[in-house]
C-alpha cells in the first residue's frame, strides 16, 4: 500500500475499504477521476496501486459487461 502523493499521474488505483469495482486514476497532484468525474483527494490517502495486468483485467470485465447490457437491449 502507498499514499496518493507517491503515485504517478495516470496511475490506476483502488482505495482500501471501498468496493473493488471502483477504480480511480490519478489526474493531478490533488485530484483523481472515477469514471468521468474529477474528485479531490488528500495526498496522504492510502491507496493500492494497480498493476498493468489488473488494469487490463478490470477494463476487459468492464467492457464485457457493457457489451452484454447492450446485447440485452436488442432482444
Backbone as XML, in Angstrom:
<?xml version="1.0"?>
<chain id="A" units="angstrom">
  <residue number="1" name="UNK">
    <atom name="N" x="0.853" y="-1.172" z="0.000"/>
    <atom name="CA" x="0.000" y="0.000" z="0.000"/>
    <atom name="C" x="0.900" y="1.237" z="0.000"/>
  </residue>
  <residue number="2" name="UNK">
    <atom name="N" x="0.402" y="2.287" z="-0.600"/>
    <atom name="CA" x="1.170" y="3.524" z="-0.740"/>
    <atom name="C" x="0.248" y="4.714" z="-0.504"/>
  </residue>
  <residue number="3" name="UNK">
    <atom name="N" x="0.784" y="5.908" z="-0.529"/>
    <atom name="CA" x="-0.006" y="7.133" z="-0.418"/>
    <atom name="C" x="-0.300" y="7.673" z="-1.808"/>
  </residue>
  <residue number="4" name="UNK">
    <atom name="N" x="-1.397" y="8.416" z="-1.920"/>
    <atom name="CA" x="-1.771" y="9.016" z="-3.196"/>
    <atom name="C" x="-0.638" y="9.859" z="-3.774"/>
  </residue>
  <residue number="5" name="UNK">
    <atom name="N" x="0.060" y="10.614" z="-2.930"/>
    <atom name="CA" x="1.119" y="11.504" z="-3.422"/>
    <atom name="C" x="2.260" y="10.743" z="-4.083"/>
  </residue>
  <residue number="6" name="UNK">
    <atom name="N" x="2.438" y="9.456" z="-3.764"/>
    <atom name="CA" x="3.525" y="8.660" z="-4.324"/>
    <atom name="C" x="3.209" y="8.101" z="-5.715"/>
  </residue>
  <residue number="7" name="UNK">
    <atom name="N" x="1.943" y="8.176" z="-6.114"/>
    <atom name="CA" x="1.557" y="7.692" z="-7.436"/>
    <atom name="C" x="2.020" y="8.663" z="-8.516"/>
  </residue>
  <residue number="8" name="UNK">
    <atom name="N" x="2.162" y="8.159" z="-9.720"/>
    <atom name="CA" x="2.431" y="8.994" z="-10.886"/>
    <atom name="C" x="1.088" y="9.374" z="-11.518"/>
  </residue>
  <residue number="9" name="UNK">
    <atom name="N" x="1.024" y="10.516" z="-12.181"/>
    <atom name="CA" x="-0.202" y="10.885" z="-12.892"/>
    <atom name="C" x="-0.488" y="9.799" z="-13.923"/>
  </residue>
  <residue number="10" name="UNK">
    <atom name="N" x="-1.735" y="9.428" z="-14.055"/>
    <atom name="CA" x="-2.259" y="8.362" z="-14.926"/>
    <atom name="C" x="-2.160" y="6.971" z="-14.312"/>
  </residue>
  <residue number="11" name="UNK">
    <atom name="N" x="-1.627" y="6.829" z="-13.091"/>
    <atom name="CA" x="-1.652" y="5.525" z="-12.416"/>
    <atom name="C" x="-3.082" y="5.207" z="-11.999"/>
  </residue>
  <residue number="12" name="UNK">
    <atom name="N" x="-3.450" y="3.945" z="-12.104"/>
    <atom name="CA" x="-4.746" y="3.469" z="-11.642"/>
    <atom name="C" x="-4.577" y="2.899" z="-10.246"/>
  </residue>
  <residue number="13" name="UNK">
    <atom name="N" x="-5.603" y="3.092" z="-9.401"/>
    <atom name="CA" x="-5.509" y="2.611" z="-8.030"/>
    <atom name="C" x="-6.889" y="2.336" z="-7.454"/>
  </residue>
  <residue number="14" name="UNK">
    <atom name="N" x="-6.867" y="1.634" z="-6.326"/>
    <atom name="CA" x="-8.077" y="1.393" z="-5.545"/>
    <atom name="C" x="-7.846" y="1.974" z="-4.159"/>
  </residue>
  <residue number="15" name="UNK">
    <atom name="N" x="-8.929" y="2.200" z="-3.447"/>
    <atom name="CA" x="-8.839" y="2.694" z="-2.077"/>
    <atom name="C" x="-9.278" y="1.566" z="-1.155"/>
  </residue>
  <residue number="16" name="UNK">
    <atom name="N" x="-8.434" y="1.195" z="-0.184"/>
    <atom name="CA" x="-8.788" y="0.108" z="0.729"/>
    <atom name="C" x="-10.117" y="0.388" z="1.430"/>
  </residue>
  <residue number="17" name="UNK">
    <atom name="N" x="-10.943" y="-0.634" z="1.546"/>
    <atom name="CA" x="-12.234" y="-0.493" z="2.205"/>
    <atom name="C" x="-13.349" y="-0.056" z="1.279"/>
  </residue>
  <residue number="18" name="UNK">
    <atom name="N" x="-13.019" y="0.339" z="0.062"/>
    <atom name="CA" x="-14.006" y="0.725" z="-0.949"/>
    <atom name="C" x="-14.162" y="-0.453" z="-1.906"/>
  </residue>
  <residue number="19" name="UNK">
    <atom name="N" x="-15.351" y="-0.657" z="-2.412"/>
    <atom name="CA" x="-15.615" y="-1.769" z="-3.325"/>
    <atom name="C" x="-14.558" y="-1.849" z="-4.424"/>
  </residue>
  <residue number="20" name="UNK">
    <atom name="N" x="-14.060" y="-3.064" z="-4.722"/>
    <atom name="CA" x="-13.044" y="-3.207" z="-5.773"/>
    <atom name="C" x="-13.543" y="-2.829" z="-7.166"/>
  </residue>
  <residue number="21" name="UNK">
    <atom name="N" x="-14.844" y="-2.652" z="-7.330"/>
    <atom name="CA" x="-15.344" y="-2.234" z="-8.648"/>
    <atom name="C" x="-15.092" y="-0.751" z="-8.905"/>
  </residue>
  <residue number="22" name="UNK">
    <atom name="N" x="-14.671" y="-0.011" z="-7.868"/>
    <atom name="CA" x="-14.328" y="1.399" z="-8.031"/>
    <atom name="C" x="-12.831" y="1.529" z="-8.282"/>
  </residue>
  <residue number="23" name="UNK">
    <atom name="N" x="-12.488" y="1.879" z="-9.510"/>
    <atom name="CA" x="-11.093" y="2.051" z="-9.911"/>
    <atom name="C" x="-10.884" y="3.525" z="-10.235"/>
  </residue>
  <residue number="24" name="UNK">
    <atom name="N" x="-9.896" y="4.099" z="-9.613"/>
    <atom name="CA" x="-9.586" y="5.517" z="-9.759"/>
    <atom name="C" x="-8.325" y="5.695" z="-10.595"/>
  </residue>
  <residue number="25" name="UNK">
    <atom name="N" x="-8.169" y="6.889" z="-11.152"/>
    <atom name="CA" x="-6.973" y="7.231" z="-11.921"/>
    <atom name="C" x="-6.454" y="8.570" z="-11.411"/>
  </residue>
  <residue number="26" name="UNK">
    <atom name="N" x="-5.153" y="8.659" z="-11.149"/>
    <atom name="CA" x="-4.579" y="9.918" z="-10.678"/>
    <atom name="C" x="-4.560" y="10.916" z="-11.830"/>
  </residue>
  <residue number="27" name="UNK">
    <atom name="N" x="-5.206" y="12.062" z="-11.617"/>
    <atom name="CA" x="-5.309" y="13.086" z="-12.658"/>
    <atom name="C" x="-4.352" y="14.254" z="-12.419"/>
  </residue>
  <residue number="28" name="UNK">
    <atom name="N" x="-4.047" y="14.527" z="-11.159"/>
    <atom name="CA" x="-3.126" y="15.613" z="-10.808"/>
    <atom name="C" x="-2.604" y="15.339" z="-9.403"/>
  </residue>
  <residue number="29" name="UNK">
    <atom name="N" x="-1.862" y="16.278" z="-8.851"/>
    <atom name="CA" x="-1.313" y="16.065" z="-7.508"/>
    <atom name="C" x="-2.377" y="16.108" z="-6.419"/>
  </residue>
  <residue number="30" name="UNK">
    <atom name="N" x="-3.579" y="16.577" z="-6.756"/>
    <atom name="CA" x="-4.632" y="16.689" z="-5.746"/>
    <atom name="C" x="-5.989" y="16.159" z="-6.198"/>
  </residue>
  <residue number="31" name="UNK">
    <atom name="N" x="-6.061" y="15.576" z="-7.404"/>
    <atom name="CA" x="-7.338" y="15.082" z="-7.920"/>
    <atom name="C" x="-7.184" y="13.715" z="-8.577"/>
  </residue>
  <residue number="32" name="UNK">
    <atom name="N" x="-8.282" y="12.984" z="-8.539"/>
    <atom name="CA" x="-8.342" y="11.704" z="-9.242"/>
    <atom name="C" x="-9.655" y="11.657" z="-10.012"/>
  </residue>
  <residue number="33" name="UNK">
    <atom name="N" x="-9.763" y="10.684" z="-10.887"/>
    <atom name="CA" x="-11.011" y="10.506" z="-11.620"/>
    <atom name="C" x="-11.623" y="9.164" z="-11.262"/>
  </residue>
  <residue number="34" name="UNK">
    <atom name="N" x="-12.927" y="9.153" z="-11.232"/>
    <atom name="CA" x="-13.721" y="7.938" z="-11.096"/>
    <atom name="C" x="-14.719" y="8.026" z="-12.231"/>
  </residue>
  <residue number="35" name="UNK">
    <atom name="N" x="-14.499" y="7.233" z="-13.278"/>
    <atom name="CA" x="-15.274" y="7.404" z="-14.495"/>
    <atom name="C" x="-14.878" y="8.740" z="-15.107"/>
  </residue>
  <residue number="36" name="UNK">
    <atom name="N" x="-15.862" y="9.600" z="-15.346"/>
    <atom name="CA" x="-15.575" y="10.906" z="-15.944"/>
    <atom name="C" x="-15.543" y="12.021" z="-14.903"/>
  </residue>
  <residue number="37" name="UNK">
    <atom name="N" x="-15.784" y="11.668" z="-13.642"/>
    <atom name="CA" x="-15.870" y="12.681" z="-12.592"/>
    <atom name="C" x="-14.509" y="12.954" z="-11.955"/>
  </residue>
  <residue number="38" name="UNK">
    <atom name="N" x="-14.129" y="14.219" z="-11.915"/>
    <atom name="CA" x="-12.892" y="14.647" z="-11.270"/>
    <atom name="C" x="-13.190" y="14.889" z="-9.795"/>
  </residue>
  <residue number="39" name="UNK">
    <atom name="N" x="-12.388" y="14.281" z="-8.911"/>
    <atom name="CA" x="-12.650" y="14.383" z="-7.480"/>
    <atom name="C" x="-11.384" y="14.775" z="-6.732"/>
  </residue>
  <residue number="40" name="UNK">
    <atom name="N" x="-11.513" y="15.642" z="-5.722"/>
    <atom name="CA" x="-10.347" y="15.963" z="-4.896"/>
    <atom name="C" x="-10.002" y="14.768" z="-4.009"/>
  </residue>
  <residue number="41" name="UNK">
    <atom name="N" x="-8.745" y="14.644" z="-3.649"/>
    <atom name="CA" x="-8.304" y="13.562" z="-2.769"/>
    <atom name="C" x="-7.126" y="14.069" z="-1.945"/>
  </residue>
  <residue number="42" name="UNK">
    <atom name="N" x="-7.070" y="13.660" z="-0.703"/>
    <atom name="CA" x="-5.956" y="14.065" z="0.168"/>
    <atom name="C" x="-4.686" y="13.344" z="-0.256"/>
  </residue>
  <residue number="43" name="UNK">
    <atom name="N" x="-3.563" y="14.030" z="-0.216"/>
    <atom name="CA" x="-2.314" y="13.443" z="-0.700"/>
    <atom name="C" x="-1.824" y="12.297" z="0.175"/>
  </residue>
  <residue number="44" name="UNK">
    <atom name="N" x="-2.282" y="12.203" z="1.409"/>
    <atom name="CA" x="-1.856" y="11.106" z="2.289"/>
    <atom name="C" x="-2.829" y="9.939" z="2.311"/>
  </residue>
  <residue number="45" name="UNK">
    <atom name="N" x="-3.848" y="9.985" z="1.486"/>
    <atom name="CA" x="-4.807" y="8.883" z="1.415"/>
    <atom name="C" x="-4.086" y="7.603" z="1.017"/>
  </residue>
  <residue number="46" name="UNK">
    <atom name="N" x="-4.331" y="6.538" z="1.776"/>
    <atom name="CA" x="-3.736" y="5.239" z="1.461"/>
    <atom name="C" x="-4.432" y="4.663" z="0.234"/>
  </residue>
  <residue number="47" name="UNK">
    <atom name="N" x="-3.643" y="4.180" z="-0.708"/>
    <atom name="CA" x="-4.179" y="3.613" z="-1.945"/>
    <atom name="C" x="-3.438" y="2.325" z="-2.281"/>
  </residue>
  <residue number="48" name="UNK">
    <atom name="N" x="-4.045" y="1.541" z="-3.148"/>
    <atom name="CA" x="-3.427" y="0.320" z="-3.657"/>
    <atom name="C" x="-3.208" y="0.519" z="-5.149"/>
  </residue>
  <residue number="49" name="UNK">
    <atom name="N" x="-1.946" y="0.658" z="-5.544"/>
    <atom name="CA" x="-1.621" y="0.840" z="-6.967"/>
    <atom name="C" x="-1.951" y="-0.453" z="-7.707"/>
  </residue>
  <residue number="50" name="UNK">
    <atom name="N" x="-2.581" y="-0.323" z="-8.872"/>
    <atom name="CA" x="-2.929" y="-1.491" z="-9.685"/>
    <atom name="C" x="-1.820" y="-1.767" z="-10.693"/>
  </residue>
  <residue number="51" name="UNK">
    <atom name="N" x="-1.560" y="-3.043" z="-10.926"/>
    <atom name="CA" x="-0.586" y="-3.428" z="-11.945"/>
    <atom name="C" x="-1.230" y="-3.305" z="-13.319"/>
  </residue>
  <residue number="52" name="UNK">
    <atom name="N" x="-0.427" y="-3.339" z="-14.355"/>
    <atom name="CA" x="-0.974" y="-3.250" z="-15.715"/>
    <atom name="C" x="-1.887" y="-4.436" z="-16.006"/>
  </residue>
  <residue number="53" name="UNK">
    <atom name="N" x="-1.578" y="-5.597" z="-15.457"/>
    <atom name="CA" x="-2.442" y="-6.774" z="-15.644"/>
    <atom name="C" x="-3.790" y="-6.556" z="-14.975"/>
  </residue>
  <residue number="54" name="UNK">
    <atom name="N" x="-3.786" y="-6.026" z="-13.755"/>
    <atom name="CA" x="-5.039" y="-5.754" z="-13.042"/>
    <atom name="C" x="-5.879" y="-4.722" z="-13.786"/>
  </residue>
  <residue number="55" name="UNK">
    <atom name="N" x="-5.239" y="-3.696" z="-14.310"/>
    <atom name="CA" x="-5.959" y="-2.662" z="-15.068"/>
    <atom name="C" x="-6.562" y="-3.276" z="-16.326"/>
  </residue>
  <residue number="56" name="UNK">
    <atom name="N" x="-5.789" y="-4.093" z="-17.039"/>
    <atom name="CA" x="-6.291" y="-4.759" z="-18.246"/>
    <atom name="C" x="-7.471" y="-5.659" z="-17.948"/>
  </residue>
  <residue number="57" name="UNK">
    <atom name="N" x="-7.374" y="-6.433" z="-16.864"/>
    <atom name="CA" x="-8.479" y="-7.315" z="-16.467"/>
    <atom name="C" x="-9.718" y="-6.509" z="-16.092"/>
  </residue>
  <residue number="58" name="UNK">
    <atom name="N" x="-9.515" y="-5.398" z="-15.375"/>
    <atom name="CA" x="-10.634" y="-4.552" z="-14.975"/>
    <atom name="C" x="-11.385" y="-4.031" z="-16.199"/>
  </residue>
  <residue number="59" name="UNK">
    <atom name="N" x="-10.645" y="-3.484" z="-17.176"/>
    <atom name="CA" x="-11.304" y="-2.929" z="-18.355"/>
    <atom name="C" x="-11.904" y="-4.010" z="-19.241"/>
  </residue>
  <residue number="60" name="UNK">
    <atom name="N" x="-11.301" y="-5.183" z="-19.304"/>
    <atom name="CA" x="-11.883" y="-6.291" z="-20.068"/>
    <atom name="C" x="-13.234" y="-6.671" z="-19.470"/>
  </residue>
  <residue number="61" name="UNK">
    <atom name="N" x="-13.296" y="-6.791" z="-18.145"/>
    <atom name="CA" x="-14.559" y="-7.117" z="-17.474"/>
    <atom name="C" x="-15.575" y="-5.991" z="-17.634"/>
  </residue>
  <residue number="62" name="UNK">
    <atom name="N" x="-15.116" y="-4.755" z="-17.506"/>
    <atom name="CA" x="-15.983" y="-3.586" z="-17.604"/>
    <atom name="C" x="-16.654" y="-3.520" z="-18.975"/>
  </residue>
  <residue number="63" name="UNK">
    <atom name="N" x="-15.857" y="-3.669" z="-20.030"/>
    <atom name="CA" x="-16.420" y="-3.561" z="-21.376"/>
    <atom name="C" x="-17.225" y="-4.797" z="-21.760"/>
  </residue>
  <residue number="64" name="UNK">
    <atom name="N" x="-16.887" y="-5.955" z="-21.231"/>
    <atom name="CA" x="-17.689" y="-7.158" z="-21.470"/>
    <atom name="C" x="-19.079" y="-6.980" z="-20.857"/>
  </residue>
  <residue number="65" name="UNK">
    <atom name="N" x="-19.144" y="-6.405" z="-19.661"/>
    <atom name="CA" x="-20.434" y="-6.159" z="-19.016"/>
    <atom name="C" x="-21.249" y="-5.139" z="-19.811"/>
  </residue>
  <residue number="66" name="UNK">
    <atom name="N" x="-20.607" y="-4.108" z="-20.322"/>
    <atom name="CA" x="-21.307" y="-3.113" z="-21.153"/>
    <atom name="C" x="-21.860" y="-3.752" z="-22.423"/>
  </residue>
  <residue number="67" name="UNK">
    <atom name="N" x="-21.052" y="-4.609" z="-23.049"/>
    <atom name="CA" x="-21.483" y="-5.285" z="-24.269"/>
    <atom name="C" x="-22.665" y="-6.205" z="-23.993"/>
  </residue>
  <residue number="68" name="UNK">
    <atom name="N" x="-22.607" y="-6.941" z="-22.884"/>
    <atom name="CA" x="-23.724" y="-7.811" z="-22.510"/>
    <atom name="C" x="-24.998" y="-6.997" z="-22.303"/>
  </residue>
  <residue number="69" name="UNK">
    <atom name="N" x="-24.868" y="-5.847" z="-21.672"/>
    <atom name="CA" x="-26.024" y="-4.989" z="-21.447"/>
    <atom name="C" x="-26.612" y="-4.511" z="-22.771"/>
  </residue>
  <residue number="70" name="UNK">
    <atom name="N" x="-25.765" y="-4.062" z="-23.679"/>
    <atom name="CA" x="-26.249" y="-3.589" z="-24.979"/>
    <atom name="C" x="-26.924" y="-4.712" z="-25.766"/>
  </residue>
  <residue number="71" name="UNK">
    <atom name="N" x="-26.378" y="-5.908" z="-25.693"/>
    <atom name="CA" x="-26.994" y="-7.051" z="-26.373"/>
    <atom name="C" x="-28.362" y="-7.363" z="-25.778"/>
  </residue>
  <residue number="72" name="UNK">
    <atom name="N" x="-28.493" y="-7.202" z="-24.462"/>
    <atom name="CA" x="-29.783" y="-7.476" z="-23.821"/>
    <atom name="C" x="-30.849" y="-6.485" z="-24.281"/>
  </residue>
  <residue number="73" name="UNK">
    <atom name="N" x="-30.446" y="-5.277" z="-24.636"/>
    <atom name="CA" x="-31.394" y="-4.277" z="-25.116"/>
    <atom name="C" x="-31.915" y="-4.603" z="-26.514"/>
  </residue>
  <residue number="74" name="UNK">
    <atom name="N" x="-31.127" y="-5.353" z="-27.283"/>
    <atom name="CA" x="-31.535" y="-5.709" z="-28.638"/>
    <atom name="C" x="-32.595" y="-6.803" z="-28.642"/>
  </residue>
  <residue number="75" name="UNK">
    <atom name="N" x="-32.704" y="-7.527" z="-27.567"/>
    <atom name="CA" x="-33.647" y="-8.663" z="-27.529"/>
    <atom name="C" x="-35.048" y="-8.239" z="-27.214"/>
  </residue>
</chain>
